[in-house]
Amino acid sequence: MSDFTPEVKKILKENGCWFKRRGKGDHDIWHSPISDRSFPVDAKIKSRHTANGILKHAGLDKAF
């Protein structure tokens, strides 16, 4: 199975997003200056749909 987490975090950092805090379970909370929203990022993103959904929350285009 694929793990999209490293690539998603790399894209988020490249676009000015930052780690805000630990969330519940194995999630981290990130913040995007583009969308001015905070959103959860799972520690093991196994689906490209989930990965693209996280990027959408950040105000970014699909990458997967």
Short mmCIF file of the C-alpha atoms (twelve columns), coordinates in Angstrom:
data_MODEL
# 
_entry.id   MODEL 
# 
loop_
_atom_site.group_PDB 
_atom_site.id 
_atom_site.type_symbol 
_atom_site.label_atom_id 
_atom_site.label_alt_id 
_atom_site.label_comp_id 
_atom_site.label_asym_id 
_atom_site.label_seq_id 
_atom_site.Cartn_x 
_atom_site.Cartn_y 
_atom_site.Cartn_z 
_atom_site.pdbx_PDB_model_num 
ATOM 1  C CA . MET A 1  0.000  0.000  0.000  1 
ATOM 2  C CA . SER A 2  1.086  3.541  -0.693 1 
ATOM 3  C CA . ASP A 3  1.683  6.121  2.011  1 
ATOM 4  C CA . PHE A 4  1.023  9.595  0.665  1 
ATOM 5  C CA . THR A 5  1.841  11.343 3.976  1 
ATOM 6  C CA . PRO A 6  5.470  12.393 3.275  1 
ATOM 7  C CA . GLU A 7  4.588  13.879 -0.113 1 
ATOM 8  C CA . VAL A 8  1.480  15.655 1.244  1 
ATOM 9  C CA . LYS A 9  3.488  17.211 4.088  1 
ATOM 10 C CA . LYS A 10 6.205  18.274 1.622  1 
ATOM 11 C CA . ILE A 11 3.610  20.006 -0.608 1 
ATOM 12 C CA . LEU A 12 2.013  21.685 2.406  1 
ATOM 13 C CA . LYS A 13 5.371  23.036 3.647  1 
ATOM 14 C CA . GLU A 14 6.340  24.256 0.172  1 
ATOM 15 C CA . ASN A 15 3.131  26.303 0.099  1 
ATOM 16 C CA . GLY A 16 3.594  27.953 3.488  1 
ATOM 17 C CA . CYS A 17 1.439  25.641 5.616  1 
ATOM 18 C CA . TRP A 18 2.705  24.753 9.057  1 
ATOM 19 C CA . PHE A 19 2.260  22.144 11.789 1 
ATOM 20 C CA . LYS A 20 0.026  23.609 14.483 1 
ATOM 21 C CA . ARG A 21 -0.389 20.847 17.090 1 
ATOM 22 C CA . ARG A 22 -1.002 17.155 17.709 1 
ATOM 23 C CA . GLY A 23 -4.590 16.085 17.228 1 
ATOM 24 C CA . LYS A 24 -6.539 13.071 18.432 1 
ATOM 25 C CA . GLY A 25 -5.210 9.631  17.648 1 
ATOM 26 C CA . ASP A 26 -2.583 9.646  14.929 1 
ATOM 27 C CA . HIS A 27 -3.562 12.985 13.401 1 
ATOM 28 C CA . ASP A 28 -1.675 16.266 13.340 1 
ATOM 29 C CA . ILE A 29 -3.371 19.630 12.949 1 
ATOM 30 C CA . TRP A 30 -1.918 21.858 10.228 1 
ATOM 31 C CA . HIS A 31 -2.784 25.435 9.263  1 
ATOM 32 C CA . SER A 32 -2.881 26.979 5.794  1 
ATOM 33 C CA . PRO A 33 -2.348 30.697 5.204  1 
ATOM 34 C CA . ILE A 34 -3.939 30.256 1.752  1 
ATOM 35 C CA . SER A 35 -7.337 29.054 3.013  1 
ATOM 36 C CA . ASP A 36 -6.835 30.454 6.556  1 
ATOM 37 C CA . ARG A 37 -8.056 27.104 7.911  1 
ATOM 38 C CA . SER A 38 -6.742 24.437 10.228 1 
ATOM 39 C CA . PHE A 39 -7.219 20.831 9.160  1 
ATOM 40 C CA . PRO A 40 -6.204 17.302 10.242 1 
ATOM 41 C CA . VAL A 41 -3.459 15.337 8.496  1 
ATOM 42 C CA . ASP A 42 -3.427 11.603 9.159  1 
ATOM 43 C CA . ALA A 43 -0.094 9.920  9.985  1 
ATOM 44 C CA . LYS A 44 -0.736 7.238  7.321  1 
ATOM 45 C CA . ILE A 45 -2.606 8.552  4.271  1 
ATOM 46 C CA . LYS A 46 -3.356 5.452  2.189  1 
ATOM 47 C CA . SER A 47 -5.779 6.931  -0.358 1 
ATOM 48 C CA . ARG A 48 -5.038 9.449  -3.096 1 
ATOM 49 C CA . HIS A 49 -8.571 10.783 -2.561 1 
ATOM 50 C CA . THR A 50 -7.776 11.559 1.072  1 
ATOM 51 C CA . ALA A 51 -4.451 13.126 0.076  1 
ATOM 52 C CA . ASN A 52 -6.185 15.370 -2.474 1 
ATOM 53 C CA . GLY A 53 -8.880 16.234 0.080  1 
ATOM 54 C CA . ILE A 54 -6.229 17.463 2.521  1 
ATOM 55 C CA . LEU A 55 -4.697 19.627 -0.204 1 
ATOM 56 C CA . LYS A 56 -8.161 20.991 -0.983 1 
ATOM 57 C CA . HIS A 57 -8.612 21.995 2.678  1 
ATOM 58 C CA . ALA A 58 -5.297 23.833 2.390  1 
ATOM 59 C CA . GLY A 59 -6.532 25.708 -0.687 1 
ATOM 60 C CA . LEU A 60 -4.214 23.844 -3.080 1 
ATOM 61 C CA . ASP A 61 -4.816 21.967 -6.318 1 
ATOM 62 C CA . LYS A 62 -4.920 18.171 -6.543 1 
ATOM 63 C CA . ALA A 63 -1.525 16.512 -6.834 1 
ATOM 64 C CA . PHE A 64 -2.405 12.799 -6.877 1 
# 
